Amino acid sequence: MSKILNKISSYNLLNNLVPGFMYCYLMDKFFQIKLISDDIILELLFFYFIGICISRIGSIFIEPILKTLRLVIPFEHINFVNASKKDSKLEALYEINNSYRTNISLFISVTISYIYNYGFTNLTFSHPFNIISFCFILFILSYRKQSNYIHNRVSIALQNKKTAS
């Protein structure tokens, strides 16, 4: 078991396993929807799978929506690849940014799951939804700030590359 956990990268831990666990935990604690089992191996696999789904929701739906709303500045992937050759910290910053996006997706997924199970009429601004709303806003602002920071570092790295030529 420890060998398996040692092989999981920090990226997979932050973007898949932790969000999967948090989804199951929040559904249980806030809404009494139990998704956690007694089998640790089964739980880890389930958390990882749920986390992958939440991460993909963030990548496929959340990121384009935030770009359309102009909350983040889109940049060309080729520019990021070229800039990361000059700035080694860009990849780590991008991983952190992806974890922010995954957390946005997590809080949206919890809200949608609740609405699916209980409907809109039972949706109240109770303690759980205040926490979820606060975290949702916090991670949107964090994602925006981090995306802008990455965008600026990419621009600087590419500009330095042009002046060096």
PyMOL commands that set and color helices and strands:
alter all, ss='L'
color gray80, all
select helices_A, chain A and resi 2-7+10-31+40-68+77-86+90-118+120-122+127-164
alter helices_A, ss='H'
color red, helices_A
deselect
rebuild
show_as cartoon
